């Protein structure tokens, strides 16, 4: 077996320590070592977006990032959104607009949407769709997801 | 019905969505049990081979490996859903590229994967067959030589006939013939298949798995392992990341259970995405040869379909071909119908149920042909269909039952308006230019349970009330993401007069919930929902009796709403459920523990009717198609949760446009190796690929169903592909027959059209 290395990650504002194999992905460390199972493993190749987290403000598929390489960066996962038992406005919008069906893509979708809104508080529908282009959903046809994101940005109904 | 409804018919947020948006919803892959091991499966690099020998000694010696199994221990027959869906845990013969050869349980997936590489297999490679028509020849390699009940590769041959088609064609003024070919597609649920098995010291097996049924699998496992059903507990975890028919049948459950028993530890298997693509069930490729006879006025007089269904190396059962005949009889009146279908084994990925099972492909063929016939007769395609549609009271030939409600006419009228039907080309392909617009449509009807008069459709429900008036609903079928949990709670709350948010729902645990069928075939709303309504009605009856004694008012003058029992007409003076159950008389008698249960036999056959319209732009130079707008107008009887119905139909458009234009699991023509088993290469539509979408819900409340509702989950996909295809036809006049309509397919059809002119 491969020798493990010690890494320190800044996840959701906290420093977390883990002993991992040098080739471990950030997704696997979040899920297996840090108990943050909100990011989902949908493909392992960065093609479905179910594992999306925000690193230094950008939405990235965490299955393509080496955990060791994410040291010194700010990592935000879906678990950081709920504060004091209250859902984040994006989370509320997803619930209210029926943007959630099976839910497996939902954490990744919300993180991609959050990264978009952080940099662009008033995106057009086209910009929202473009920001979600890396996140697959097989249940909803995306309409209610796009509507949920737009409602938070202030462009929605 | 006329009754006023408070909760049924209102859009409510899906139960569990708070957990899903928070990342705390636990799916099977998120489970961790103490000491749990991880499994990997060695998969065949040949499409057809005998396993002459297999040496696992090096793999077993690898540190971290806890168990290795091969066909020597795992050649256990596993039958699911129908007796003819048979597959061994692991066989000594592999029948497709990716078939199971051996399995390893180890302390991590990495170690298990490494161990797979140390297994030495001696394959005797056999000739393989990949094309269904070739597989039907008498000299073709035989995929299942061990099966005495299968002749050659023909799993089933089905001939079904109503009336006299020869006579019908003789009476026809025009006869049209076509040959359509549809492709193999994948469900592509976002959650990969996952399962966990654990044995206790007394030899009881518990399994958790991401599935669409619990009880049927428990029964199959009991049969395979020769164990009493009571010693197997099969649990579908509360959250399943999509199903669409694809989470049903895998024989991996035998493998994982055997690994767990051998290792003496719980074992988890989670399939990698490439395995999900080509080793789980797929939608069968089909060939349809169609023939339709019409009178000059557009009356259908004869219809014939000859179908070949490629069922792959393992099949759902001997209904893959025969079922499709039903869908020739549900929608249109036609006195003379003949269907001839073959289900054929090939050395290709297994096939099974997929949304609109056996219905989506044949609808594509039939609705494409009907569109062309309408234009050939100079008729409006919508009027042509309505002229021939079954009406309320007409008998549906497949099972002799009458149509009890139909929203087709309203759906067509409203759909036409929403798409701008008047903007279609009156003569397909008559407008010039490189880029051409066109509008097309398709209709559908679908019903899966009770197609034969011998089939039953039964739901069960158990409802328990707590002393504080809150409720637990126990049902045997899982929620696979479509919102079953929510609408069952809505039905219970409505029928009982309870508060929706005080109802908890526990699903699909064979040791806890009542028996249930499957979350498939769009049957749950009607079948399980019917049982929920009855169980809730019984609970209400008992609560009113108790309240009657306390309030000294006859029970028939009481009613309940929002968790309060009150005298009719005086809602402000009532007793809450809690007041009733904690009343000293009730409490002391022990009557406050009320459990009601119900079994509901679906009384009749209640198909929905609907339509889809597509507006497309075709670039005739590149062959690219852009769907600009889609409208789905569907009869759902009554929408229990309208937002969920919209979600189903919008999702159906994503899957249906993909079926029309982009999706196909391709195999190497000589080796059977999958060529595009990743989301990079298998094109599932993304947010930016979707057109403008509009959903129209039509509610011809059916007198025979719970609150008048019909199923919609499967139906949502069925009309989409033919509507897109017909819009392309309208834009260009090109007669596309094969799916998916890639630029190559379309350019070929355009060239054929040009040639036809010369």
Interface residues (C-beta under 8 A of the other chain):
Chain A: X1 X21 X31 X36 X37 X38 X39 X40 X41 X42 X43 X44 X45 X47 X48 X50 X77 X78 X79 X81 X82 X87 X91 X94 X95 X96 X98 X100 X101 X102 X103 X104 X105 X106 X107 X110 X126 X128 X129 X130 X132 X133 X134 X135 X136 X137 X138 X139 X140 X141 X142 X143 X144 X145 X146
Chain B: X11 X13 X14 X16 X17 X18 X19 X20 X21 X22 X23 X24 X25 X26 X27 X29 X30 X63 X64 X110 X111 X187 X188 X189 X190 X191 X192 X239 X240 X241 X242 X244 X270 X272 X273 X480 X481 X482 X483 X643 X644 X646 X647 X649 X650 X651 X652 X653 X654 X655 X678 X679 X680 X684 X686 X687 X688 X690 X693
